[in-house]
Amino acid sequence: MKQFVGVVVALALLVSVPVTGCARKMVTVRTGEVVLCTAGEVIEDNTKEIQVPVSEVSKYSVKTKVTTCERHQGLAGLWEAAQQALAQGDTNAAKAKLAAIVAKDPTYAGGKAKQQLDEISGGGTPAPGGGSQPGTSTAGGEEPVGPVANLLKYVPDSLDGYTAQGITADPASITRDYIPLTGNADLMVIMVEQMVDAKRAASGLETFKQTYPNDAASVTVAGKQGRFGTRSGYAALAFTDGSLLVTIEMHVRSGKPADLKPALVKVGEAIGS
C-alpha cells in the first residue's frame, strides 16, 4: 500500500482566500482536462488553478481523456506479434519482437515482455499472453483499455457530492483529489493500486490497519471486504476488488475523523459497485 502524497499541497489549495467586508468567500480550484495514456503516463495536463466563490465550486472540475500514445501503440503492435509467434511455436520470431519491446521499455506489459524474453533466453517456451496488450485500442473503434483505463472507474470525473480535481497515474496506480461539496470533510483523495494478485491486495488491508490504527473496524463495501480507520485528522477506508486495492481518505474540517465513516462508505459503494 502506497502512502498518500501531495495531500498537504491539495489542502493548501482549499484554504480560503482572505477577504474583507462583505466580499464572498473564495477558494482555489483546478479546472480543465488531463489526457492520460493507457500505459499510465500523463500526456497532457491542460488544467489551471482559479479562484471561485465557495457557492460555485461545483461548477468547476477536471475532466480526463484516455488514449494510447504513439510510442505505446508501436509497442502494442510488437507485443501482439510476439504473442502470435509464440502461439505458432516460433520462439525465434517471438524473441526478436520481445527484445525490441524490452529495449524501448523494460516495464511494458507490467514486465511480462521481459519475463517472456528471459524465459526464451533460458531455453523455455512461454505461453502466449493473448491478443492485444492492455494499453491498446480494441477492434471496432471501442474505448481504449489498459492499466489506466481499467482503474479510472474508481476515480470518476463525476461523483455525487464532490468535484473532481487533479489526477496522477503510473502503470500500476492512479490517485485523484476531490473537493467535498457538503459535509464535514474538506478534502478527499482516492487511490487505486494494481497489485500482483488478490492475495497481495488483501495484504494491503493489513498495512492499512497500521497506517490508520485508530477507530479500526471491518466494513463491507459493495459486497467487498474492507477496513476503516483514522489517524490525526484523517479518516480512511480501503477495500479490495480482485487484485486491486482501493483506498479513500478524507480530511476532517472540524470534529472527529471517525464521524466521516458514513461518507466514506457511501463513496466506496458508489465507485465499487
Phi, psi and omega in degrees: 000124179284158173272145177294138178237154176078006182294319180298318178297315181298319178296323180299326180291339183267355179293133183296141176283129181303137178226164181236162177058226183260014180299149182288147178290130184246150174226159178262127178231165177250139180220156181131208184223140173245128178258122183249143171275144180299340180277356175105030178237144174278114181279315180219139173240093182261049180248162177212157177265135177224157177259128181224157175297147180306321183293347183248008182303321184297344181278349186236136178199175177254129177261154179240147175228132182247130178216180177243120183292163184301319182297315182284337172298316179296318179294325179297321178295319177296319181297314181297320178295322179295319181291324177295320179296319178296320180297331179269359179081013181265084183290332179295314179295319179297318181299319180296317180293317181295322179296322179294323178294310184297326179297328181269324183203095182299338183267000183300146181061033180066026181086000183293326179298316179293322178299315179295319180297317179296322180294317178295317180297333179272006177096003181268175177229098182293150176287142179298144184266019178098195184279234185298132176294137173311131185121004179238165175277137179280165183296154177085011176076022179288171179296150177299147175237161180150184184312307183288315181301324180289334183267342187298335181298337181272350178229064188292156174293328182241121180218117186306124179093001183219154172245128185288140181238214187297158182221140174232149184210152168218178185301341185239003181201162176213139183227139181216142176265149175224146174259118176293137181268341178217175176087192187253017175255143178250359175200143172228139177232132176245130177233135178237128181241132174271109181270173182297318180203178182296326179296317179293324178296318179297325179294336177296333177292329177291320176296323178302319181299328179282326181286324180236076189281343185267150178054033185295139179201149173277143179222159173244124184238114181052039179079009183247148180292137180208177179224151175234147177193170180224164173198129172027068176091355181241145172235144183214157177223138178227144175213159180254149175223089188066238180268011179261143173244118182250126180236130178241125181236138175235147174254128183280136180287316177201158181090203185265133177302327182299336180291348180275357183304311180301321180294320179295316179297320180298317178295316179301318178297322183292318184268342185266349182272000000 
